[in-house]
Amino acid sequence: MREDLLDVEPYVSPQRPARYRLNTNESPYAPSAAFLEDLARATSELQLNRYPDKDAVALVNAIARHEEWPPEGVWVANGSNEILLHLLLAYGGPKRTAITFEPTYSLHSLIPKITGTRVLSQMRDEEFEVDLDAAVRAMTEVGPEIVMVCSPNNPTGVLEPQASIEVLLEEAPGLLVLDEAYIDFAGSEASARALLGRRNLVITRTFSKAWGLAGARIGYLLADPSVVEGIARVRLPYHLSALGQVAGEVALQHAGKAAAAARAVAGERDRVAIELQAMGLKTIPSHANFILFEVEDPPRVWRALLERGVLVRIYAGVARLERSLRVTAGLPEDNDAFLDSMAEVLDE
Ligand SMILES: Cc1ncc(COP(=O)(O)O)c(C=O)c1O
């Protein structure tokens, strides 16, 4: 066992059987019948006895068309987690440093750690935005090869202002990896996509959230083609299965449906936030498909919700989240069940 892994906790997102699963930010919408029909047709044409296209050319080209970005600057992998792993394998590693802004998605520090990269964690400011002064100071002092920013941030839902992204891009001595897993819930103007001409910007995306395909494991990045050339050196041969590749291609043919579902979820998110506020609870303004809210006794509320069949996310021992729970926006009836249960639990 590597010594530097001894203090690494394996990733856990506590799962419990529950009727309303509002804990992992998945889409509540199952793929449509039309999507499944097209997927069945496409998979029946695959030659599964053969290795897949190692460069996933058809999927890369389809993403490039969808994003209006050159295919040479697109990379696909098994979820955006594997995209982050590829980035850290190629650009992190021993004697290199990644900066993260906490609290954030736990893989932003776990993936650097497992690739032997030193992690420098900075706390976000009062509003859960990146503390720019502290970030610039740290970048100047440490010269990190990688700066990891999540926007909208998980688990707070906070969208990083475009002006901050520009400052970070300007000051980062290496890559700025901008995790936009939840960007489709944030409205059309929210993405930093317009800044992509900058050589050091990497935007990561996933089909797991707004696209409703968490089970298919597909993620991608958009970046300067030189970044993709670097990654090609660390990936395993045939890393993305033929099944994953066609699932992504078919999903892109149904992009309109996914966008409509994301809008519906965003509407429900806002409704849930308003209802929680009406119960007297503090909520963090969210641009994602979940809401972070504060209660006096999170373990009690978490357990009481679970007894009512509602599973939300709790953060034991995470700095700044000691009083927080996070709920994913589900179908209207899921959200009603959550809100009714919350009202009961707070009355107790
Ligand atoms: C911010 C963020 N990035 C990436 C991921 C990983 O997504 P994927 O399923 O694409 O690996 C998640 C999953 O919860 C996430 O919250």
The ligand as a Gaussian input file, in Angstrom:
#p B3LYP/6-31G(d) Opt

LIG

0 1
 C      -19.427000      18.623000      -9.327000
 C      -19.449000      17.233000      -9.845000
 N      -18.583000      16.904000     -10.797000
 C      -18.544000      15.664000     -11.294000
 C      -19.406000      14.690000     -10.833000
 C      -19.247000      13.299000     -11.354000
 O      -20.107000      13.040000     -12.334000
 P      -19.946000      11.809000     -13.314000
 O      -21.143000      10.971000     -13.065000
 O      -19.937000      12.447000     -14.671000
 O      -18.667000      11.098000     -13.032000
 C      -20.344000      14.983000      -9.845000
 C      -21.263000      13.958000      -9.342000
 O      -21.990000      14.090000      -8.416000
 C      -20.353000      16.294000      -9.333000
 O      -21.195000      16.641000      -8.352000

